Amino acid sequence: MNADVVIRGGTVYDGTGAPGTRADVAIVGDTIATVGAVAAAGTVIDATGLAVAPGFINVLSHSYVTLIQDPRSMGELVQGVTTQLMGEGQSMGPIPDASRAQLAAWFGGEIPWASLRGFLLHLEQKGVSQNVASLVGATTLRILGAGYDDRPMTPAELDRVRGVLADEMTDGAMGIGSALIYPPGFYASTDELIALAAVAGAHRGKYFSHLRSEGDRWEEAVDELLRISREGQLPAELWHIKAMGRQNWSKMDPVLDRLERARDAGERVTADLYPYTAGGTSLAACVPPRYAMGGPVALRGRLADTAVRGAIADAIATEVDAGWENLYLASGGATGIFMSSVRPLAELAGDAAVVAEAASLKGRTLADHASSVGRDPIDAALDLLERFDVGCMYFMIDEANIAKAAARPWIAVGSDAASQAAEPPFSDMPTHPRA
């Protein structure tokens, strides 16, 4: 046969779990035509001594903005990733009015789409190197229905949101992605999630979830995932499986066994992990969700009230197994919280002194910063939230547990990060090692 490209002499791993075999791979156009011995080719790639495999799927990507900045996606493509799945909690459509300004800030200007389909078409028209798929964010749907309020959606709101979800599923969404430790996604009840999952299930979608707890109430959160899967009649995936916080590390074996039993019983559940011992999210995630109602501006207003601020600080310092995920205590306190990115809030972005302070904070632990300014670490964290958007790495995961999860064939890998190559425009932008 006359192939356009032959990858010759490599060890081929076909993705089934079978041992690698020495073979050529012939490509005609954009299709693998033959795996075996191939004689003729237009272009020959010598893969002697190398592994040849299908493109990898990043099952938890946050490359919404970076794909537009670098359509080649070199931060992932050179690692063999050819497909990205997005949509943890928030998705790039449908866009609620309450989220438009925040998303515009992420993208550095107005956004020319309103639906998830519109975002994916925008990427396609711009031209990107990878396949891109997305779930509809359950947080996005909750904002569309109930805003940032801690209340159930009304029947009319839920009907409207289910209709929007059905439209997005018809237009190519892969399912629903929830992030249940973060407000306002935290405010959704299990029944609300089941109602949404049923719509996705009717369109052959899947339910992915950052669970309501990965620590003190991890087992209960796993049971919630399985219930949503059963009653919504769709497969489920547990995102970035971990036992969060040293006091919870012993739960890894029981949870893995619980999921194995569910799979053996015919339940359609899988999981994924990222291979690093630190989680990554905002410093604001340390604040109990009950103080985040109304969104970031409302939180900053509460921080300006001395009495409420004191109550927030006390909750962060003392509340364990209180119905919310205390990342501060799970990390062992301020020494386990590393500030990886610091940006002034939009209204302070023109203040040169604030910009300089932001630059000085990157790459320091919260404990180090608090010591340098003579503040209690929690008070120092709340000070920062009044002026900055801070991204943190929370060191709270056991390396031995990562190895246990990685050994299970039904647990995949996702970066939970954006695709940033070690070149402009990303040269001065930090990224998490799990990327």
C-alpha positions in Angstrom: 0.0 0.0 0.0 1.0 3.6 -0.5 0.8 5.4 2.8 1.3 9.1 3.3 3.2 8.5 6.5 4.8 5.4 8.1 5.9 5.4 11.7 8.5 2.6 11.5 10.1 0.3 14.0 8.5 1.4 17.2 6.8 -0.6 19.9 3.1 -0.2 19.5 0.8 0.0 22.5 -2.8 -0.1 21.2 -4.6 1.1 24.3 -6.3 -2.3 25.1 -3.8 -3.2 27.8 -2.1 -5.8 25.6 1.7 -6.0 25.7 3.5 -3.8 23.2 4.5 -5.3 19.8 7.1 -4.2 17.3 5.2 -2.9 14.3 4.9 -0.2 11.7 2.0 2.2 11.6 0.7 3.4 8.2 -1.3 6.6 8.0 -3.4 7.6 4.9 -4.7 11.1 5.1 -5.8 11.5 8.8 -6.5 7.8 9.3 -4.5 4.9 10.6 -4.7 2.4 7.8 -2.5 -0.4 8.9 -0.6 -1.7 11.9 2.0 -4.3 10.9 4.7 -4.5 8.3 4.5 -1.7 5.7 6.7 -1.3 2.7 6.1 2.0 0.9 5.5 5.5 2.3 5.8 9.1 1.4 7.2 10.1 4.8 8.9 7.8 7.2 9.3 8.5 10.9 11.9 6.3 12.6 10.5 5.3 16.0 13.2 2.7 16.8 13.5 2.4 20.5 10.4 4.4 21.1 6.8 3.7 22.1 3.9 4.4 19.7 0.5 4.8 21.2 -2.9 6.3 20.4 -3.3 10.0 21.5 -3.9 10.4 25.2 -7.1 11.9 26.5 -6.8 14.5 29.3 -10.1 13.8 31.1 -9.8 17.0 33.2 -8.5 20.0 31.3 -8.8 23.7 32.1 -7.3 25.0 28.8 -10.3 27.3 27.9 -8.1 30.4 27.6 -4.7 28.8 26.8 -6.1 27.1 23.6 -7.0 30.5 22.3 -3.6 31.9 23.3 -1.7 28.9 21.9 -3.9 26.9 19.4 -1.0 24.4 19.1 -1.4 23.6 22.8 2.2 22.7 23.0 2.1 22.3 26.8 0.0 19.1 26.3 0.7 18.0 22.7 4.3 17.3 23.4 3.1 14.9 26.2 1.0 13.0 23.7 -2.3 14.5 24.6 -4.6 14.8 21.6 -8.0 15.2 23.2 -9.1 17.5 26.0 -12.2 17.3 28.1 -13.4 20.4 29.9 -16.2 21.5 32.2 -15.4 21.0 35.9 -18.2 23.0 37.5 -18.1 25.8 35.1 -18.2 25.5 31.4 -17.7 28.1 28.6 -21.4 28.0 27.9 -24.3 28.5 28.3 -23.2 31.9 29.7 -25.4 33.3 32.5 -25.6 37.0 32.6 -24.1 36.9 36.2 -21.0 35.2 34.8 -20.4 37.2 31.6 -18.1 39.9 33.2 -16.0 37.3 35.0 -15.5 35.2 31.8 -14.7 38.3 29.8 -12.0 39.1 32.3 -10.6 35.6 31.9 -10.4 36.0 28.1 -9.2 39.6 28.2 -12.2 41.1 26.4 -15.7 40.5 25.2 -16.5 36.9 24.4 -18.2 36.3 21.0 -20.3 33.3 22.0 -23.3 32.6 24.3 -23.5 28.8 24.3 -21.1 25.9 24.8 -21.6 25.0 21.1 -20.6 28.6 20.3 -17.4 28.3 22.3 -16.5 25.0 20.6 -17.2 26.4 17.2 -15.0 29.4 18.1 -12.1 27.1 18.8 -12.7 25.2 15.6 -12.9 28.3 13.5 -9.7 29.7 15.2 -8.0 26.4 14.5 -6.6 24.2 17.3 -4.3 21.2 17.2 -6.3 19.0 19.5 -9.7 17.5 19.7 -11.8 19.4 22.3 -14.8 18.1 24.1 -16.8 19.6 27.0 -19.3 18.8 29.6 -21.9 21.4 30.7 -20.9 22.8 34.1 -23.4 22.1 36.8 -22.3 25.3 38.5 -22.9 27.2 35.3 -26.4 25.7 35.2 -27.0 26.6 38.9 -26.0 30.2 38.3 -28.3 30.3 35.2 -31.2 29.2 37.5 -30.6 30.5 41.0 -27.7 32.9 40.7 -25.3 32.7 43.6 -28.1 32.1 46.2 -28.1 29.3 48.7 -31.6 28.0 47.9 -33.3 25.3 45.8 -34.1 26.2 42.3 -37.8 26.8 41.8 -39.7 24.3 39.6 -39.8 26.9 36.8 -36.1 27.6 37.1 -35.2 23.9 37.1 -37.4 23.3 34.0 -35.7 26.2 32.2 -32.2 24.9 33.1 -33.1 21.4 32.0 -34.3 22.7 28.7 -31.0 24.6 28.2 -29.1 21.5 29.1 -31.0 19.4 26.6 -30.2 21.9 23.9 -26.5 21.8 24.7 -26.5 18.0 24.8 -28.2 17.9 21.4 -25.5 20.3 20.2 -22.6 18.0 21.3 -22.0 18.4 25.0 -20.6 15.2 26.6 -22.6 15.4 29.9 -22.5 17.3 33.1 -19.5 18.2 35.3 -20.0 19.3 38.9 -17.7 20.8 41.4 -19.5 20.4 44.7 -17.1 21.9 47.2 -17.2 25.4 45.7 -20.1 27.8 46.0 -22.5 28.2 44.3 -22.2 24.6 43.1 -22.1 23.6 46.7 -25.7 24.8 47.1 -27.1 22.2 44.7 -29.0 19.3 46.4 -28.6 15.7 45.3 -32.1 15.7 43.9 -31.3 18.7 41.8 -28.2 17.0 40.4 -30.2 13.9 39.7 -32.8 15.9 37.7 -30.0 17.4 35.6 -28.2 14.1 35.2 -31.4 12.5 33.9 -31.4 15.0 31.0 -27.8 14.2 30.2 -28.4 10.5 30.5 -31.3 10.7 28.0 -28.7 12.0 25.5 -26.1 9.3 26.3 -24.1 11.7 28.4 -22.0 11.1 31.4 -21.8 12.6 34.9 -18.3 13.7 36.1 -17.9 15.1 39.6 -15.5 16.9 41.9 -17.2 15.3 44.9 -18.9 17.2 47.7 -16.1 16.0 50.0 -12.7 14.4 49.3 -11.9 14.2 53.0 -13.9 14.1 56.2 -17.1 13.0 54.4 -15.5 11.3 51.4 -17.4 8.0 51.7 -20.8 9.8 51.8 -19.8 11.8 48.8 -18.9 8.6 46.9 -22.3 7.3 47.8 -23.9 10.5 46.4 -22.0 10.0 43.1 -23.3 6.5 42.8 -26.9 7.5 43.6 -26.8 10.2 41.0 -25.5 7.7 38.4 -28.2 5.1 39.3 -31.1 7.5 39.4 -30.0 9.7 36.6 -29.3 6.5 34.5 -25.9 7.5 33.2 -22.3 6.5 33.8 -20.3 8.5 36.4 -16.7 9.4 36.9 -15.0 10.6 40.1 -12.7 13.4 39.2 -9.1 13.4 40.7 -9.6 10.7 43.3 -7.8 11.5 46.5 -8.1 11.2 50.3 -7.6 14.8 51.3 -5.9 15.6 54.6 -3.6 13.4 56.6 -6.5 12.4 59.0 -8.3 10.9 55.9 -5.4 9.1 54.2 -6.5 5.7 55.6 -9.8 6.0 53.7 -8.2 5.3 50.3 -8.3 1.5 50.5 -11.9 1.4 51.7 -13.1 3.8 49.0 -11.2 2.0 46.2 -12.7 -1.3 47.4 -16.2 0.4 47.6 -15.9 1.5 44.0 -14.6 -1.9 42.9 -17.6 -3.6 44.5 -19.9 -1.1 42.7 -18.2 -1.9 39.4 -18.5 -5.7 40.0 -22.2 -5.2 40.7 -22.6 -3.6 37.3 -22.6 0.1 38.2 -21.0 2.3 35.6 -18.4 4.2 37.6 -14.8 5.1 36.9 -12.3 7.6 38.2 -9.2 9.6 37.4 -6.2 11.1 39.3 -3.5 13.7 38.9 0.0 12.5 39.8 1.0 15.0 42.5 0.6 15.5 46.2 -0.9 19.0 46.1 -4.4 20.1 45.1 -4.8 23.4 43.4 -7.5 26.0 43.6 -8.1 29.5 44.9 -7.3 30.9 48.3 -10.9 31.9 48.5 -11.8 28.2 48.7 -10.7 28.2 52.3 -13.8 30.3 53.2 -16.9 28.4 54.4 -19.5 28.4 51.6 -22.1 30.0 53.8 -20.1 33.2 53.7 -19.7 33.1 49.9 -23.4 33.5 49.1 -23.9 36.2 46.5 -20.5 35.7 44.9 -17.0 37.3 45.3 -18.2 40.9 45.7 -20.6 39.8 48.5 -17.8 37.9 50.2 -15.5 41.0 50.2 -18.3 43.0 51.7 -18.6 40.5 54.6 -14.8 40.7 55.1 -15.2 44.4 55.6 -17.5 43.7 58.6 -15.3 43.1 61.6 -17.7 40.8 63.4 -18.4 38.7 60.3 -14.7 38.6 59.4 -14.0 37.3 62.9 -16.6 34.5 62.5 -15.0 33.5 59.2 -11.6 33.3 60.7 -12.9 31.2 63.6 -14.6 28.8 61.2 -11.4 28.3 59.2 -9.4 27.7 62.3 -11.7 25.2 64.0 -14.4 23.6 61.8 -13.8 20.0 61.0 -16.4 17.7 59.5 -18.8 20.6 59.5 -20.4 20.0 56.1 -17.8 21.9 54.0 -14.3 21.1 52.9 -11.8 22.9 55.1 -8.8 23.1 52.8 -6.8 25.2 55.4 -6.8 22.5 58.0 -6.5 19.6 55.5 -3.2 21.2 54.4 -1.9 21.2 57.9 -2.4 25.0 58.1 -0.5 27.8 56.4 2.8 26.0 56.0 1.0 23.6 53.5 -0.5 26.4 51.4 1.8 27.6 48.6 0.7 30.7 46.6 1.4 30.0 43.0 -0.4 32.9 41.3 -1.4 36.3 42.6 -3.4 38.9 40.6 -4.8 42.2 41.8 -8.6 42.5 41.6 -9.7 44.3 38.5 -10.4 47.5 40.3 -6.8 47.5 41.7 -5.0 46.4 38.5 -3.9 49.9 37.8 -2.3 50.5 41.2 1.5 50.0 40.7 2.1 49.3 44.4 -0.6 46.6 44.5 0.8 45.0 41.3 4.3 45.0 42.8 3.0 43.4 46.0 1.3 40.7 43.9 4.5 39.8 42.2 6.3 39.6 45.6 3.8 37.1 46.9 4.1 34.5 44.2 6.1 31.4 45.2 5.7 31.9 48.9 3.8 29.9 51.5 1.0 31.5 53.3 2.9 31.0 56.6 6.0 32.8 55.2 3.9 35.7 54.0 2.1 36.0 57.4 5.3 35.9 59.3 6.8 38.7 57.1 3.9 41.0 57.8 3.4 40.0 61.5 -0.1 38.7 61.1 -1.9 35.6 62.1 -1.9 33.3 59.0 -5.7 33.2 58.7 -6.0 37.0 59.1 -3.2 37.4 56.5 -5.2 35.2 54.1 -8.4 37.2 54.6 -6.3 40.4 54.0 -5.2 39.0 50.7 -8.7 38.1 49.6 -9.8 41.7 49.9 -7.3 42.8 47.2 -6.1 39.8 45.3 -7.2 36.7 43.3 -4.8 34.1 44.7 -4.2 30.7 43.3 -2.8 28.1 45.7 -1.3 24.7 45.9 -2.6 22.8 48.9 -0.3 20.0 50.0 -2.7 17.4 51.5 -2.3 14.2 49.5 -0.4 11.0 50.3 2.0 9.8 47.6 1.4 6.2 48.5 -2.3 6.6 47.9 -1.6 8.0 44.4 0.3 4.8 43.6 -2.6 2.7 44.9 -5.1 4.6 42.6 -2.8 4.5 39.6 -2.6 0.7 39.8 -6.3 0.3 39.1 -7.0 -0.1 35.4 -10.3 1.8 35.6 -8.6 5.0 36.9 -7.3 7.4 34.2 -5.2 10.5 34.4 -6.2 14.2 34.1 -4.1 17.3 34.5 -6.7 19.5 36.2 -4.7 22.3 34.7 -4.3 24.4 31.6 -1.9 23.7 28.7 1.0 26.1 29.1 4.2 25.6 27.2 7.5 26.8 28.5 7.6 29.7 26.1 5.7 33.1 25.5 3.1 34.0 26.4 3.4 31.7 29.3 7.0 32.3 30.3 6.1 34.2 33.5 2.8 32.4 34.3 3.1 29.7 37.0 1.5 26.3 36.4 0.8 23.4 38.7 3.3 20.4 38.5 0.3 18.1 37.9 0.1 19.7 34.4 
